[in-house]
C-alpha cells in the first residue's frame, strides 16, 4: 500500500518496500490526539471502567464454564 505526503514543498511517494525515515532535524510535527482519557469527565471515566470491568468478568466467567 503506497502513500504520499509533502515536506517543505516537495513530495515523497513511498512504495511498500521503501522505509519511511526522516533525519532528526526534520521530524514530523506533533499531531493532536483524537481521543484522550484525560479529557473525559469523571462520570465518563467511571462508566468506561465499569464497561471494561464487566467485559473482563464476562471473559472470566466464560473461561470458568
C-alpha positions as CSV (number, residue, x, y, z in Angstrom):
1,X,0.0,0.0,0.0
2,X,1.7,3.2,-1.1
3,X,1.2,6.6,0.4
4,X,2.5,10.1,-0.3
5,X,2.9,13.3,1.6
6,X,4.8,16.5,1.2
7,X,7.6,18.1,3.2
8,X,9.0,21.6,2.6
9,X,7.3,21.9,-0.8
10,X,8.3,18.6,-2.3
11,X,6.5,15.3,-2.4
12,X,7.6,11.8,-1.4
13,X,5.8,8.7,-2.7
14,X,6.6,5.6,-0.7
15,X,6.1,2.1,-2.1
16,X,5.7,-1.0,0.1
17,X,9.4,-1.7,0.2
18,X,10.6,1.8,1.0
19,X,11.3,2.6,4.6
20,X,9.9,5.9,5.9
21,X,12.6,7.8,7.6
22,X,13.5,11.4,8.5
23,X,16.6,12.9,9.9
24,X,16.5,14.4,13.4
25,X,16.5,17.9,12.0
26,X,13.1,17.3,10.2
27,X,10.8,15.3,12.4
28,X,7.0,15.1,11.8
29,X,5.1,17.8,13.7
30,X,3.2,16.7,16.7
31,X,-0.4,15.7,16.0
32,X,-3.2,16.4,18.5
33,X,-4.6,13.2,20.0
34,X,-8.1,12.5,18.6
35,X,-9.2,10.9,21.9
36,X,-7.8,11.0,25.4
37,X,-9.0,9.5,28.7
38,X,-7.7,12.6,30.4
39,X,-10.3,14.8,28.6
40,X,-13.2,12.6,29.8
41,X,-15.3,13.7,32.7
42,X,-15.2,11.7,35.9
43,X,-18.6,10.2,35.2
44,X,-17.5,9.1,31.7
45,X,-14.3,7.5,33.1
46,X,-16.2,5.6,35.8
47,X,-18.6,4.4,33.1
48,X,-15.8,3.3,30.9
49,X,-14.1,1.5,33.8
50,X,-17.4,-0.3,34.6
51,X,-17.8,-1.4,31.0
52,X,-14.2,-2.7,30.8
53,X,-14.6,-4.5,34.2
54,X,-17.9,-6.1,33.1
55,X,-16.2,-7.3,29.9
56,X,-13.3,-8.8,31.8
57,X,-15.7,-10.5,34.2
58,X,-17.6,-12.0,31.2
59,X,-14.3,-13.4,29.9
60,X,-13.5,-14.9,33.4
61,X,-17.0,-16.4,33.7
62,X,-16.9,-17.8,30.2
63,X,-13.4,-19.4,30.9
64,X,-14.7,-21.0,34.1
65,X,-17.6,-22.7,32.3
